[in-house]
């Protein structure tokens, strides 16, 4: 028997508080992504027939519903989810469960609620603009039934010109929930914590959790984040889009899960915002991947969010923001080699990431900001209106600073934060977070002395601990700041130095082909091995390579084909585990050959090898020796003919024999199949030689931070040259 769960998803007024839901059906330690199974699509919706439940300005609600269903269907690269909107019954609080809202009967409804009775049945109120209630198969996330409820009370849809826009935006949002989309993390931090990547109202996605006056409520349009979400759930094999991926950790390496990562492209008022939460794959590693991103240049940031007492739990707390009072997160942009040091990692320092079609950036990795503190140190801190914010159980946000120290198991420590004397002192609070998962190991001892907070504890494990210093009161945008001091005693050694950021580079491989002499014909021969070295904190992508031929052999005639392999064996020879990535032929002797479409990726900090292989036929050697070969054949034929003519008196026999010898001498008029052998080099025969080189700028290689049209500028400005291959016959 299948197990079902009923899920609730709300859209709330900007002034209200509410659920921050990413998945309504967590299963087996990770998000069970909701979706409509193929057998229910395209979905038919039965729309409330009671138009008197709507303001007079809402005309033709059935037609509006169909238009908004079609808006979701128009997302390129996604399957059509919706079918037809048809007229249903009169849906009221009294008829709920009688003639509509009967779950698992396979009938999907949209209801208008003018008095809050339908919303109230599911725990909603008049501060809720819309509510979608779904029946979900817990084991798979399949949506089996649902009802969409739109609040049409005057508090939600006040009379006036804004009512139609808000109605459309709310309904479009709830239809997104009907597809299985949940509330996006894009913008949630800015709304409550004054995050530093501002989005103007019209840039907020439709699936944002709160109504934004002047934003999607004014028309109900889909934004890039909405489109990316739908493509991810119902992909048609999207072409032309890329993705951004990486990790978010602390300096200890502990994963930071369920916090938003956002990519922002363009300039106001037309910026593109696309975002996800870390750990949506349930691996508990702080990983994220923003899928279906249009190619272009993006800033990538993590932003403050809250909702759990620990950030390692694989399931987001469905009770919503503030159900527990702490999560470690802090606003920051990504830079290569991102570190914990805020002196380096500041708001004004960021790198732009180039998203390319059909590619994932990889390695856009964050290490959360924190200030190192050692035993005996006393540091000065400041709470201000642009600090990271942590929300308490009463939906108030507190400025928070983070500090790290290296602790040893069994060591006693004392941590003290004291407010500085000022006209407006702010009492600090303290939390000590474990090194492995950022859960709270100790908190300040209640009640704290006036103007200070203290933690006395013995460390339970060895590792890098994080101290969170929170303002005791929430600071609004116009509030004054407060200074404090923080001291640590009993523990705290030196921290690892921030990693050195190395650049990508090219070099000759250690197995680069030496000078060699072989007979003709030859096997495919490794001519040039190129070592690709990715930078320490970015992937390296190699798209094309230009080869420059030289030597006495005719590169157009003598080289049947040039192939490039990913030399996974690293031995300079083609093996079973090597992958062909490109091929071509020289069009002229001593010419150039550009082979594109390689799509070779080297992981950050890694090394791969490319192997340039020649398949040699050496027709120029054959033509140079053809006269000698023909003379020898004819001499043998003449001798044999003389021996045979005398005893053989029958007419035609010498002619037949001569014809057979003639055909043998020219190979029957067809080229023989290539023979993979290396006969001994004949120093006395006719020989030719070949070389190939790669000059500076001949390799088109880029990283996620380089302009797609410009090859990397800091690759070595040296020529990579093969050994000489001499072939004889």
ZAMARGU-4260 file (C-alpha; in steps of 0.2 Angstrom, whole numbers, plus 5000, padded with zeros to 4 digits):
<rodrens>
0) 5000/5000/5000 | 5007/5017/4995 | 5009/5030/5009 | 5003/5047/5006 | 5006/5064/5015
5) 4997/5080/5013 | 5008/5095/5011 | 5004/5113/5013 | 5013/5127/5003 | 5009/5146/5007
10) 5011/5162/4999 | 5011/5176/5012 | 5010/5195/5013 | 5027/5204/5014 | 5023/5209/5032
15) 5018/5192/5037 | 5029/5177/5043 | 5027/5160/5036 | 5034/5144/5029 | 5050/5142/5020
20) 5047/5126/5011 | 5059/5118/4999 | 5051/5100/4999 | 5035/5095/5008 | 5039/5077/5008
25) 5057/5073/5014 | 5061/5055/5012 | 5075/5044/5017 | 5086/5058/5023 | 5085/5069/5007
30) 5072/5080/4998 | 5059/5069/4989 | 5056/5081/4974 | 5038/5083/4971 | 5031/5081/4953
35) 5016/5076/4943 | 5018/5059/4936 | 5016/5057/4917 | 4999/5048/4918 | 4991/5064/4926
40) 4998/5076/4913 | 4992/5087/4905 | 4983/5092/4921 | 4964/5097/4920 | 4959/5110/4933
45) 4941/5112/4939 | 4939/5131/4943 | 4927/5138/4956 | 4911/5143/4948 | 4906/5156/4961
50) 4912/5173/4953 | 4903/5183/4967 | 4918/5177/4978 | 4929/5188/4968 | 4931/5207/4967
55) 4922/5215/4953 | 4939/5219/4945 | 4943/5201/4942 | 4934/5197/4926 | 4934/5180/4918
60) 4943/5170/4931 | 4942/5154/4921 | 4950/5162/4906 | 4964/5169/4918 | 4967/5152/4925
65) 4969/5145/4908 | 4981/5159/4903 | 4992/5156/4918 | 4992/5137/4915 | 4998/5141/4897
70) 5011/5153/4904 | 5019/5138/4914 | 5017/5127/4898 | 5026/5140/4888 | 5043/5138/4897
75) 5055/5132/4884 | 5064/5115/4887 | 5050/5109/4899 | 5036/5097/4896 | 5018/5104/4896
80) 5011/5101/4913 | 4994/5109/4912 | 4980/5105/4900 | 4963/5113/4901 | 4954/5124/4914
85) 4936/5119/4915 | 4921/5126/4926 | 4919/5116/4942 | 4906/5119/4956 | 4903/5132/4970
90) 4918/5129/4982 | 4916/5135/5000 | 4921/5131/5017 | 4905/5121/5019 | 4907/5111/5004
95) 4925/5106/5007 | 4927/5088/5008 | 4909/5086/5001 | 4910/5091/4983 | 4928/5097/4982
100) 4944/5095/4991 | 4942/5076/4992 | 4960/5069/4991 | 4965/5054/4981 | 4950/5055/4970
105) 4961/5062/4955 | 4951/5078/4954 | 4961/5094/4954 | 4952/5110/4960 | 4955/5129/4961
110) 4944/5138/4974 | 4941/5156/4979 | 4940/5159/4998 | 4932/5176/5002 | 4930/5173/5020
115) 4945/5162/5026 | 4934/5147/5029 | 4944/5136/5017 | 4961/5142/5022 | 4956/5140/5040
120) 4952/5122/5038 | 4971/5119/5033 | 4978/5131/5046 | 4979/5146/5036 | 4973/5164/5039
125) 4968/5180/5031 | 4986/5185/5030 | 4989/5171/5018 | 4987/5175/4999 | 4986/5158/4993
130) 4988/5140/4999 | 4991/5123/4989 | 4986/5107/4998 | 4993/5091/4990 | 4992/5073/4992
135) 5009/5065/4989 | 5016/5048/4988 | 5029/5049/5001 | 5041/5036/4994 | 5042/5044/4977
140) 5036/5062/4979 | 5022/5060/4966 | 5008/5072/4967 | 4992/5062/4966 | 4979/5076/4971
145) 4978/5094/4976 | 4967/5109/4979 | 4973/5127/4975 | 4965/5140/4987 | 4966/5159/4982
150) 4962/5171/4996 | 4949/5184/4989 | 4945/5193/5005 | 4947/5212/5004 | 4963/5211/5015
155) 4971/5200/5001 | 4963/5208/4986 | 4958/5226/4991 | 4947/5235/4979 | 4957/5245/4966
160) 4968/5243/4951 | 4981/5232/4960 | 4969/5218/4963 | 4969/5210/4946 | 4988/5209/4946
165) 4989/5202/4964 | 4976/5189/4959 | 4986/5184/4944 | 5002/5183/4953 | 4995/5173/4967
170) 4987/5161/4956 | 5002/5159/4945 | 5013/5156/4961 | 5001/5142/4967 | 5000/5134/4950
175) 5019/5133/4952 | 5016/5123/4968 | 5004/5112/4959 | 5019/5107/4947 | 5029/5102/4962
180) 5040/5118/4963 | 5043/5125/4981 | 5048/5142/4987 | 5064/5148/4980 | 5078/5154/4991
185) 5082/5168/4979 | 5080/5184/4989 | 5074/5177/5005 | 5090/5184/5014 | 5088/5201/5007
190) 5070/5202/5012 | 5074/5200/5030 | 5093/5202/5033 | 5098/5216/5021 | 5108/5204/5010
195) 5120/5214/4998 | 5114/5208/4981 | 5098/5218/4980 | 5084/5213/4968 | 5071/5226/4963
200) 5053/5220/4964 | 5051/5215/4946 | 5066/5203/4947 | 5060/5192/4961 | 5054/5175/4955
205) 5036/5171/4955 | 5040/5156/4967 | 5047/5168/4980 | 5039/5165/4997 | 5032/5182/5000
210) 5022/5195/4990 | 5032/5209/4984 | 5022/5225/4981 | 5026/5231/4963 | 5034/5215/4959
215) 5027/5199/4951 | 5011/5204/4960 | 5009/5217/4946 | 5007/5205/4932 | 5012/5187/4937
220) 5027/5184/4925 | 5039/5170/4926 | 5057/5174/4930 | 5073/5164/4926 | 5073/5155/4942
225) 5055/5149/4939 | 5059/5143/4922 | 5075/5134/4928 | 5065/5125/4941 | 5052/5119/4929
230) 5065/5113/4917 | 5073/5104/4931 | 5057/5095/4936 | 5051/5092/4918 | 5066/5093/4906
235) 5064/5089/4888 | 5083/5087/4886 | 5087/5106/4887 | 5100/5112/4875 | 5110/5128/4876
240) 5110/5130/4895 | 5124/5127/4908 | 5125/5124/4926 | 5135/5130/4941 | 5140/5119/4955
245) 5152/5118/4970 | 5152/5116/4989 | 5149/5127/5005 | 5159/5122/5020 | 5168/5129/5035
250) 5186/5130/5037 | 5185/5114/5047 | 5178/5106/5031 | 5161/5103/5039 | 5147/5104/5026
255) 5135/5118/5027 | 5118/5112/5021 | 5102/5120/5017 | 5108/5137/5014 | 5104/5147/4998
260) 5117/5149/4984 | 5112/5162/4971 | 5119/5167/4954 | 5116/5184/4948 | 5119/5191/4930
265) 5116/5207/4922 | 5112/5225/4929 | 5097/5232/4937 | 5083/5232/4932 | 5085/5217/4921
270) 5096/5206/4932 | 5094/5187/4931 | 5093/5178/4948 | 5094/5159/4949 | 5097/5150/4965
275) 5096/5133/4975 | 5099/5126/4992 | 5115/5116/4997 | 5112/5098/5000 | 5097/5095/4989
280) 5106/5079/4984 | 5105/5073/5002 | 5123/5068/5003 | 5127/5079/5018 | 5142/5087/5010
285) 5136/5105/5007 | 5135/5102/4989 | 5124/5112/4977 | 5121/5113/4958 | 5111/5127/4949
290) 5104/5119/4934 | 5097/5126/4917 | 5106/5142/4918 | 5107/5153/4903 | 5125/5156/4896
295) 5133/5172/4902 | 5143/5180/4916 | 5137/5178/4934 | 5141/5183/4951 | 5139/5169/4963
300) 5135/5171/4982 | 5129/5163/4997 | 5117/5172/5008 | 5111/5171/5026 | 5096/5161/5030
305) 5089/5152/5045 | 5078/5139/5051 | 5088/5125/5060 | 5097/5123/5076 | 5111/5113/5065
310) 5115/5115/5047 | 5119/5097/5044 | 5102/5089/5045 | 5098/5083/5028 | 5079/5088/5029
315) 5074/5106/5030 | 5063/5110/5045 | 5046/5111/5038 | 5040/5121/5052 | 5048/5136/5044
320) 5059/5150/5047 | 5063/5153/5066 | 5057/5137/5072 | 5075/5135/5079 | 5085/5150/5083
325) 5102/5147/5073 | 5110/5143/5057 | 5128/5147/5052 | 5128/5157/5036 | 5135/5174/5030
330) 5133/5184/5015 | 5148/5183/5003 | 5153/5182/4985 | 5164/5168/4977 | 5182/5171/4972
335) 5194/5157/4967 | 5202/5150/4982 | 5188/5156/4993 | 5194/5157/5011 | 5188/5160/5029
340) 5198/5176/5031 | 5186/5191/5030 | 5201/5203/5027 | 5202/5194/5010 | 5184/5189/5007
345) 5174/5205/5007 | 5159/5211/4999 | 5169/5221/4986 | 5179/5207/4981 | 5172/5194/4969
350) 5175/5185/4953 | 5163/5183/4939 | 5159/5165/4933 | 5156/5162/4914 | 5142/5149/4912
355) 5144/5140/4895 | 5131/5130/4886 | 5131/5111/4890 | 5144/5113/4903 | 5145/5113/4922
360) 5157/5125/4930 | 5162/5114/4945 | 5173/5120/4959 | 5163/5136/4964 | 5167/5132/4982
365) 5164/5143/4997 | 5172/5143/5014 | 5162/5153/5026 | 5169/5170/5032 | 5176/5170/5050
370) 5190/5179/5060 | 5204/5168/5067 | 5206/5170/5086 | 5219/5162/5097 | 5221/5158/5116
375) 5225/5174/5125 | 5218/5185/5111 | 5205/5199/5114 | 5197/5205/5098 | 5186/5220/5095
380) 5169/5218/5086 | 5155/5228/5080 | 5136/5225/5077 | 5129/5234/5063 | 5115/5235/5051
385) 5124/5226/5037 | 5130/5211/5047 | 5124/5193/5044 | 5107/5191/5052 | 5101/5176/5063
390) 5082/5175/5066 | 5076/5170/5083 | 5060/5161/5088 | 5050/5177/5087 | 5055/5181/5069
395) 5067/5195/5075 | 5084/5195/5066 | 5100/5198/5075 | 5117/5204/5068 | 5130/5190/5070
400) 5149/5189/5068 | 5159/5173/5067 | 5176/5168/5074 | 5186/5152/5073 | 5200/5143/5083
405) 5209/5127/5083 | 5204/5117/5098 | 5209/5100/5106 | 5198/5087/5114 | 5198/5088/5133
410) 5204/5106/5134 | 5194/5118/5145 | 5190/5135/5137 | 5182/5151/5142 | 5174/5163/5130
415) 5168/5180/5135 | 5160/5193/5125 | 5157/5210/5133 | 5148/5225/5127 | 5158/5241/5125
420) 5153/5257/5134 | 5143/5267/5122 | 5127/5278/5122 | 5118/5262/5115 | 5126/5247/5122
425) 5121/5230/5114 | 5121/5215/5125 | 5130/5200/5115 | 5125/5182/5115 | 5137/5167/5112
430) 5136/5150/5103 | 5150/5138/5101 | 5148/5127/5086 | 5156/5110/5084 | 5169/5107/5070
435) 5161/5093/5062 | 5144/5099/5058 | 5141/5116/5066 | 5128/5111/5078 | 5129/5120/5095
440) 5141/5113/5107 | 5138/5126/5121 | 5129/5142/5123 | 5131/5157/5135 | 5125/5153/5153
445) 5109/5160/5158 | 5106/5173/5164 | 5121/5182/5157 | 5128/5196/5167 | 5122/5213/5161
450) 5132/5218/5145 | 5141/5202/5143 | 5140/5183/5139 | 5151/5169/5144 | 5154/5151/5139
455) 5164/5139/5151 | 5166/5122/5143 | 5177/5107/5140 | 5180/5103/5121 | 5173/5087/5116
460) 5184/5084/5101 | 5199/5090/5091 | 5196/5102/5077 | 5192/5120/5071 | 5178/5127/5082
465) 5167/5142/5077 | 5161/5155/5089 | 5145/5165/5084 | 5143/5181/5093 | 5125/5188/5091
470) 5118/5204/5096 | 5106/5203/5110 | 5093/5214/5101 | 5088/5214/5084 | 5094/5230/5074
475) 5083/5238/5061 | 5089/5247/5046 | 5089/5263/5056 | 5096/5257/5073 | 5112/5262/5080
480) 5127/5250/5080 | 5135/5242/5095 | 5154/5238/5099 | 5160/5223/5109 | 5176/5214/5114
485) 5178/5195/5113 | 5191/5185/5122 | 5197/5167/5122 | 5207/5157/5135 | 5212/5139/5137
490) 5213/5134/5119 | 5217/5140/5102 | 5232/5137/5091 | 5237/5143/5074 | 5225/5140/5060
495) 5230/5133/5043 | 5236/5146/5031 | 5224/5151/5017 | 5228/5140/5002 | 5239/5147/4988
500) 5229/5150/4972 | 5239/5143/4957 | 5235/5147/4939 | 5232/5134/4925 | 5247/5129/4914
505) 5253/5118/4900 | 5268/5108/4899 | 5276/5094/4889 | 5271/5077/4896 | 5284/5066/4903
510) 5279/5053/4890 | 5281/5065/4876 | 5287/5055/4860 | 5306/5055/4858 | 5315/5054/4842
515) 5310/5038/4833 | 5314/5028/4817 | 5302/5015/4810 | 5299/5007/4794 | 5283/5009/4783
520) 5269/5006/4786 | 5267/5011/4805 | 5254/5009/4819 | 5246/5025/4825 | 5261/5034/4833
525) 5260/5046/4848 | 5268/5061/4842 | 5266/5074/4856 | 5260/5073/4874 | 5253/5089/4882
530) 5251/5090/4900 | 5236/5100/4906 | 5237/5107/4923 | 5221/5115/4930 | 5222/5129/4943
535) 5221/5125/4961 | 5203/5132/4963 | 5195/5131/4945 | 5192/5119/4932 | 5201/5120/4915
540) 5192/5117/4899 | 5201/5114/4883 | 5191/5117/4867 | 5203/5117/4853 | 5221/5114/4848
545) 5231/5120/4833 | 5245/5109/4827 | 5259/5115/4816 | 5268/5102/4805 | 5286/5102/4798
550) 5298/5089/4791 | 5303/5082/4775 | 5287/5071/4774 | 5272/5077/4765 | 5260/5080/4779
555) 5245/5081/4767 | 5249/5065/4758 | 5259/5055/4771 | 5248/5057/4786 | 5231/5048/4783
560) 5223/5056/4799 | 5228/5065/4815 | 5219/5060/4831 | 5219/5068/4848 | 5216/5056/4863
565) 5213/5060/4882 | 5228/5050/4887 | 5221/5043/4903 | 5235/5030/4905 | 5248/5044/4904
570) 5260/5034/4895 | 5261/5042/4878 | 5253/5027/4869 | 5235/5024/4864 | 5227/5011/4876
575) 5210/5004/4879 | 5206/5017/4893 | 5210/5032/4882 | 5196/5042/4874 | 5196/5050/4857
580) 5191/5068/4858 | 5195/5075/4841 | 5202/5071/4824 | 5207/5079/4807 | 5219/5080/4792
585) 5232/5092/4786 | 5227/5101/4770 | 5244/5106/4765 | 5262/5101/4768 | 5270/5109/4783
590) 5253/5117/4786 | 5242/5120/4801 | 5227/5109/4808 | 5215/5116/4820 | 5204/5102/4829
595) 5190/5109/4839 | 5175/5103/4849 | 5187/5094/4861 | 5177/5097/4877 | 5191/5091/4888
600) 5188/5096/4907 | 5202/5095/4920 | 5196/5096/4938 | 5202/5110/4949 | 5219/5106/4955
605) 5220/5091/4943 | 5231/5086/4929 | 5226/5077/4912 | 5236/5073/4896 | 5232/5075/4878
610) 5240/5064/4865 | 5242/5069/4847 | 5243/5053/4836 | 5248/5052/4818 | 5242/5038/4807
615) 5255/5037/4794 | 5254/5030/4776 | 5269/5039/4768 | 5263/5038/4750 | 5278/5050/4745
620) 5290/5036/4750 | 5280/5024/4740 | 5280/5035/4725 | 5299/5038/4727 | 5302/5019/4726
625) 5289/5014/4714 | 5301/5014/4699 | 5314/5003/4707 | 5300/4991/4712 | 5292/4990/4695
630) 5309/4987/4687 | 5313/4972/4699 | 5296/4965/4695 | 5297/4966/4677 | 5315/4958/4677
635) 5308/4943/4687 | 5294/4942/4675 | 5305/4942/4659 | 5316/4929/4666 | 5302/4917/4671
640) 5294/4921/4654 | 5309/4915/4645 | 5310/4899/4655 | 5292/4895/4652 | 5290/4900/4633
645) 5302/4887/4627 | 5293/4871/4634 | 5276/4878/4632 | 5269/4879/4615 | 5251/4883/4619
650) 5246/4901/4613 | 5241/4913/4627 | 5250/4905/4642 | 5264/4918/4642 | 5252/4932/4641
655) 5241/4925/4655 | 5257/4924/4666 | 5263/4941/4662 | 5246/4948/4666 | 5246/4940/4683
660) 5263/4946/4687 | 5258/4964/4681 | 5243/4964/4693 | 5253/4958/4707 | 5266/4972/4705
665) 5253/4986/4706 | 5243/4979/4720 | 5227/4975/4710 | 5223/4993/4708 | 5217/4995/4726
670) 5226/5001/4742 | 5229/4987/4755 | 5221/4988/4772 | 5233/4997/4785 | 5245/4985/4793
675) 5248/4989/4811 | 5267/4984/4812 | 5283/4992/4814 | 5296/4984/4802 | 5314/4988/4806
680) 5321/5004/4800 | 5330/5003/4784 | 5344/5016/4784 | 5348/5012/4766 | 5330/5015/4760
685) 5321/5031/4756 | 5316/5040/4772 | 5306/5055/4777 | 5303/5063/4794 | 5289/5072/4803
690) 5288/5084/4818 | 5273/5093/4826 | 5273/5108/4837 | 5260/5119/4847 | 5265/5137/4848
695) 5259/5150/4862 | 5241/5154/4859 | 5237/5138/4849 | 5227/5130/4863 | 5210/5137/4866
700) 5208/5134/4885 | 5197/5143/4897 | 5191/5142/4915 | 5174/5148/4923 | 5182/5165/4926
705) 5189/5169/4909 | 5180/5177/4895 | 5174/5163/4883 | 5181/5172/4868 | 5198/5175/4875
710) 5211/5160/4878 | 5219/5160/4895 | 5233/5173/4895 | 5244/5165/4908 | 5248/5149/4900
715) 5267/5147/4897 | 5273/5157/4882 | 5284/5142/4876 | 5282/5131/4861 | 5278/5112/4864
720) 5287/5102/4852 | 5287/5083/4848 | 5302/5072/4844 | 5306/5068/4826 | 5298/5053/4818
725) 5308/5046/4803 | 5300/5033/4792 | 5308/5023/4779 | 5304/5010/4765
</rodrens>
